[in-house]
Amino acid sequence: MAASTPAPQEPAGRSPAPATPSVPSGPSGPGKGGAVVVGASSGIGAALVRRLAGEGWNVAALARRSGELERLARECQGLPGRVFVHVHDTRDVEQVPALFEQIGRQLGPIELGIYAAGVMPKVDRQSYDTAVDLDMLAINFGGCVAWCNVLAGYFRSQRSGLLIGISSIAGDRGRKPNPMYGATKAAMDHYLEALRNRLSEAGVHVCTIKPGYIDTPMTQGLQGLFWLISADEAARRILAAGRAGANVRYVPRRWWFVGTALKSIPSFLFRKLNF
Ligand SMILES: NC(=O)c1ccc[n+]([C@@H]2O[C@H](COP(=O)([O-])OP(=O)(O)OC[C@H]3O[C@@H](n4cnc5c(N)ncnc54)[C@H](OP(=O)(O)O)[C@@H]3O)[C@@H](O)[C@H]2O)c1
């Protein structure tokens, strides 16, 4: 997987960035642990960071676009929790263990990890492009594995923690428009289910989120969207689902009916559908 992006930055946000990444602050905010949000520079991830900082969590916010991350950290100044930004490309999987350690030193005990990073490039119906597909696989699933593995090992040793993966209803069936996007989400569903089963005996919960249409940069310009909700409303529902101990949660919940209906359509009929 590619390793061509900048090294992780020192923390930014409410306080001036220290010269070294050592800000052992103990539990964050009023009674909260630290939280890690991967894919935090826009959309659902950014909305999760705003909500968590508002609740008093100290949050590590990760993504590639430093400008967007710094804007988010500035926006969160004055909230009870602190936001520490890290420029990171989830394709750089070999960076993950060291970066996670650095984040641990900043945040103190980590109680929440969320993998929200994802891309959905526009794919032509006649296109079969291996480079595009494998890049999507590396970001949407490879990065998810790298981050969930370090979080899973950490939470297991700690014997507590909540791990949330943002999958999609697109993983429910193999649809025509973007075969690899759906495949990455189906892989996430399977992998997160296995982690949930493994970690349950250690008191760690793993929650799979399957959004429908959310109003974010990813869906901008797409036609025919319905039941669209804001990123902030999605973030509220995602955190509520994780805290309620949901295993798999469609967001909003009415998408469960759609997912269930889609899964019940036999293949010979499903392939005739043009969506
Ligand atoms: N919007 C929807 O309707 C919808 C529906 C179902 C599922 N989802 C899923 O929800 C998640 C969030 O998407 P969104 O709708 O909020 O879209 P978005 O605004 O485009 O957010 C995607 C986030 O992923 C980050 N990201 C992408 N590639 C990355 C990489 N290589 N390394 C690190 N971070 C990376 C982006 O940051 P940088 O570009 O700065 O790196 C951004 O913060 C995605 O997994 C998406 O598949 C969205």
The ligand as a Gaussian input file, in Angstrom:
#p B3LYP/6-31G(d) Opt

LIG

0 1
 N      -22.334000      10.218000       2.856000
 C      -23.036000       9.107000       2.732000
 O      -24.170000       9.117000       2.225000
 C      -22.468000       7.798000       3.211000
 C      -23.287000       6.666000       3.134000
 C      -22.795000       5.447000       3.572000
 C      -21.524000       5.354000       4.100000
 N      -20.737000       6.472000       4.159000
 C      -19.392000       6.304000       4.700000
 O      -19.183000       7.245000       5.735000
 C      -17.786000       7.506000       5.849000
 C      -17.582000       9.011000       5.917000
 O      -17.918000       9.571000       4.645000
 P      -18.566000      11.017000       4.475000
 O      -19.880000      10.827000       3.852000
 O      -18.446000      11.753000       5.723000
 O      -17.624000      11.606000       3.321000
 P      -16.432000      12.647000       3.348000
 O      -16.872000      13.958000       3.843000
 O      -15.829000      12.553000       1.988000
 O      -15.433000      12.048000       4.445000
 C      -14.503000      11.053000       4.170000
 C      -13.399000      11.194000       5.185000
 O      -12.449000      10.150000       4.927000
 C      -11.163000      10.735000       4.907000
 N      -10.257000       9.980000       4.047000
 C      -10.434000       9.629000       2.762000
 N       -9.341000       9.004000       2.306000
 C       -8.464000       8.956000       3.346000
 C       -7.152000       8.452000       3.491000
 N       -6.510000       7.857000       2.473000
 N       -6.536000       8.590000       4.672000
 C       -7.163000       9.218000       5.714000
 N       -8.406000       9.706000       5.632000
 C       -9.045000       9.582000       4.452000
 C      -11.392000      12.127000       4.342000
 O      -10.323000      12.976000       4.693000
 P       -9.143000      13.444000       3.717000
 O       -9.684000      13.516000       2.333000
 O       -8.740000      14.750000       4.295000
 O       -8.092000      12.396000       3.890000
 C      -12.661000      12.515000       5.077000
 O      -12.335000      13.011000       6.345000
 C      -17.124000       6.839000       4.651000
 O      -16.556000       5.622000       5.049000
 C      -18.275000       6.568000       3.721000
 O      -18.025000       5.453000       2.873000
 C      -21.174000       7.687000       3.730000

